Amino acid sequence: MKQYFVYILASKRNGTLYIGVTNDLIRRVFEHKEKLVEGFTKKYNVHLLVYYEIHNSIIEAIKREKALKKWYRKWKIELMEKDNP
């Protein structure tokens, strides 16, 4: 069964946040850390994995990603710190 990951990256503690979705979390985080991905994460040096969720459906994962992007920053930080103080 295929797995999909919704993940949150940060530039530093209380820094810039990025939310994404992938089917290979290890590869994707590596791409961000090595700045192989053009765009937001490279520009703002966002590469620390601070949170992730596993989903069995890409549709489910994309829905969750879009929902998290609409959350207030405070809610995102509370979600991350619940499991990753």
N, C-alpha and C positions, 0 to 999 in steps of 0.2 A: 504494500500500500504506500502510495506517495505521500510525502509530508510537505507542508508549506509553513513558512515561518514569517511572522510579523515581528519586526525588531525595531528597537530604538537605539540610536547611537547618540553620543554626546561628545562635545569638543573637550570638556572638562567638567568638574563638579559645578553645577548651576550654570553651565555654559549653553551653547547652541545645541538644539536637539534636531534629530532627523529620524523620520519614521519611514520604513520601507517593508517590502515583502519579497521573499525569495523562496526557491525550492532547495537551495544549498547554502545554508547559513555560514558555514566555515569559509567557503569560497568567496561569498559576498563580503564578509567582514574583512577578509584578506585584501580584496580589491579596494575597499575603502581605506584600509590602513596603508597600503602601498600607493595610494593616490592613482590607481589605474582607471578610476571612474571620473570622467569629466563632469563638472557641474557643482552643485551645492556643497557636497561633502568635501570635495577637493578645495574649493574656494574658501570654505570656513574651517577647514582642518577638523572635521567631525569624523572620528574613527573609533571611539571607545564604545564597545558593546555594553549597554547597561541593562537591557531588558529584551526578552523574546518570548513569544508564544508559539505553540505548535498547533497547526490546523490540518485536517485531513482533506479539505476541499480548497481549491484555489479561489473559488467564489467566496467562501467563508472568510478566507484570509484577506482578500481584497476589501470586503465589507468592513472587517475589523480595522484594517489599516485606515480606511477613509473615516471611520468613526473616531479613531484615536486622533487623527489629524484635526478634527473639529473640537476636541477637548480643550479646556483651559490648561495652560501650562501647569498650574498648581495640581490639577488632577493627574497629569502625566507624571509629575515628580512623585506624588503620593503612590501611584501605581508602581513605579520603578523602585522606590525605597521600601515598599512592602516586602519585597523579596530580595532586594539588593541594597542594604543600608550603607 
